[in-house]
Structure formats: C-alpha cells, structure tokens
Amino acid sequence: MNRFLLLLALAITMSCNSANSDEEKTKQDNIAVVEKYIQAVQNKDVNTMADLLSDNYIGYGPGFTDSINKADAVANFKNLAENLYDKVNYTRSINLAATLTDGPHPGNYVSNWTHLTITYKDGRGPINLYANTSYRIENGKITLTRTIYDEADAMRQLGYEMHPAGE
C-alpha cells in the first residue's frame, strides 16, 4: 500500500511539473515573439512586423478610442519608417508573460515596459518616452496590443505647445 501511495504521489508531482514546464515554455515562446517584434520595429523591418501580426490583429491606444487593424498598422508604420523616423530605440525593456482567464480579452499576454527613444529624419528630437504595450499572443502571432504612453509629453519634446480650444 505504501508503494502505491508513493507512486501516486510521484505521478501527481510529475504531471504538475510537466504542466508547469509547458506553461513556462509557452511564456518563453511568447516573450520571444514580442522580442522579435520589437527588434523588427527598431530595424524598421515592416515585413517581419507584418508576419508577426495575425490577420485579425487589432491594436488599441495610446488614446482611449484609438484602434487599428493589421493592414492599417503595417501601412502606418511603413510610412513612419520611410518618411519620419530615423531611429526607434527600446532601452531598459522588460517583459512579463501571464495568462488572463477572464475579462474581455482572455489569453496569453506579454507586457513590455520600456524607455523608448525616437529620433527623426528631419533632425527633431530625440524624444524619450516611457511606454507600456501589452501583447496577446496566439499560435506565435500577435492578435491584440494595447499601448500606453504620454502623447502630450512627446509633442512637448518636439516643441509643440498646447492651448485650450478657442484660445
């Protein structure tokens, strides 16, 4: 009887370790997808970016009502890379993977916190931002992002002043 209980305990422990290993591998794989995407942004590699976004991709932010689909996101970044940005550099980038089981968009996520430096082809900048993007990953593709950064601070760094409407 003791051998049976020992074998049962061993089998349960091994199955738990296997589940934890699978979950950890998924997290590592998802972080690798985000790191590859970030590298593509820094390299202004629009083709790799497009390959990493799912066909049903949707991006939200930074504004509350901002959203974009894959085709528009790829076209927008292609325009920025060719005509506006000289360099986009992620520094002090930290990634954290987690699985959300509830809420409006459950799934496997990677949250990226970074210090971002952007220089412009016309010599403006650089601007420095703290940004957070959460990426939902399914089958090795990014299906959803939510990006948050201070747009007003970016504009201020570029020399813009803000005034109330009508002023």
N, C-alpha and C positions, 0 to 999 in steps of 0.2 A: 504494500500500500504506500509506503514511504517513497519507493522508487517512482510509482505512478504520480504522486504529488510533485515530486522533484522534476520529473519530465514535463508535467503540465505547466509548472511554473517556468521552466526553461523555454517551452514553446511559446508561452504568452510573452515572455520577455523578448524573445527573438522576433516575434511578429510586431511588437511595439517598436523595437529598434529598426526594423525594416520600414515601417510606416514613417518613422521619423527621418530615416535616410532618404526615402522617396520625397518627402516634403522638403527636406533640406536641398536635395538635388534640383527640385523644381524652382526653389527660391534662387539658387545659384544660377540656373539657366536663365531665369527671368532677369536677374541683375545683369547677366552677360548681354542680353538683348538690349537693355537700356544703355549699357556702356557702349555697345556698338552704335546705337542710335546717336548718342552724344558725340562719339568720335566722328560720325558722318556729318553732324552739324558743324563741328569745329573744322572739318576738312571741306565743308561746303559741297559734300557729296550727295547731291539730290537723288541719284539713282538708288543708293543704299538706303537713304531715308525712305523712299517710296517702297522699296522691297520690305522694309520692316513694319510698315503700316498695313493693317488689314484693309480689305476692300470696304468694310463697313466702319472704318475708323471715324471717330468724332472727337474733336478737341474742344475743350472749354477754357475760357479765360484769355487774358487776365481780368477783363471786365466781367461783371456779373452776368450779362446777357450775351457775351461773346461766345460763338461756336463756329466750327469749321469742319468740313468733311475732308476726306483724303485728297481728292483731286484739287481742291482749293488750297489745302495746306501745302501740297507739293508745289503748285504753281506759285504760291505766295513766297515760299522760301527760295525757290529758284530765282525769282525776281530780286529778292533781297540779296542773295548771294552774288548775283551777277552785277547788280546796279548800286547797291547801298553799302553792304558790309565789306570791310576789308578783312577783319578777323573777329571771330567769336571764340572766346576762351573760357572754359569752365575750370575754375580753380577751387581747391578745398571742397571738392564734390564728394558727398556722402550718399550712399544708397542703403535703403532699408526695405526688405521684402516682407510682405504679410499677406494673409488670405482674409478677405472680408466675406462673411457668410450671410450678412443681412444688409439692409439699406437698399437704395435704388439701383446700385450697380455692384452687386457682389462679384467676387472673383479674386484672382491673384494679382497683386499690385506690387510695384516698386515705387517708393517715394524717393526722389532725388532732391537734396538740398545743396545749393551751390552758390559760390560767389562767381558772378559772370562779368566778364569784361568784353565790351564791344567797341571796336574801332571802325571808323567809316572811311570809305574811299575818298570822300571829299575833304578829309583831314579833321573832321569834327571828332570830338571825344578825346580819349576814351570815356565811355560811361561805365560805371560799376554798379552792379545790382546784386541784391540777394534774391534768389528765385527758388521756388519750390514747384516741382512738377511731379504729380502722381501719375504713373503709367499703369493701365490694366493690360495684362499680357494673357493671350490665349493662343495656344499652339505655336509659340515662338513669334507671334506678331503683336504689335501694339494696337489695341482696339479702342482705347479711350485714354485721353490725357486731360488733366486739369492743372493749369499753370497759374501761379500767383506770383506777381512782383509789383513793385510800386511804379506804375506808369508815370505818375506825376514827377517822381524823382528822376526818372530817365529823361523826361522832357526838360526839367530844370537843368540837368547836367549838360544838355545840348544848347542851353541859352534861352529857352522859352520862358516867358512869364505868364502866369495865369491871373486872369481877372474875372470877376463875376460878369455874366452876360449883361449886355447893355451898358457896360461901363466904358 
